[in-house]
């Protein structure tokens, strides 16, 4: 799709700490240490990464104990950078 210059988004479950960190930085938040991010991603009930043309623009996380669940999202509003 990159070769065709098509505008596209993907959603997957392969979030990396570096992408999570980039999203934090994009909104001016201080980034947690990688040692904190990796277990947080691994231990989330479900985590998804949304990419625009292979660049992380949002995360979708379900947090819970399999009894109660919460929905959280982090989004980069500057998609056209």
C-alpha positions, 0 to 999 in steps of 0.5 A, a space after each residue: 500500500 505504501 508504494 501505491 500512496 494509499 491513505 490507510 489505517 491499521 489496528 493490531 495487537 503488536 504494540 511496542 514500548 517505543 510506540 507507546 512512548 512516542 504517543 506520550 511524548 506527542 501530547 507533552 506527557 512525560 514518558 514512563 520508563 521502558 521497564 514500566 511500559 513493557 509489563 503494562 502492555 503485557 499485562 493489559 487485558 487487551 491492547 491495540 495499536 492504531 497506525 496511520 501509514 505505519 505510524 502509531 497514532 492511537 492506542 486502545 486498551 482494555 484494563 481489568 481483572 476479567 470481572 470488571 473492565 475499563 476502556 482507555 485510549 491515548 490518541 495523537 491528534 497530529 496525524 498529518 505530521 
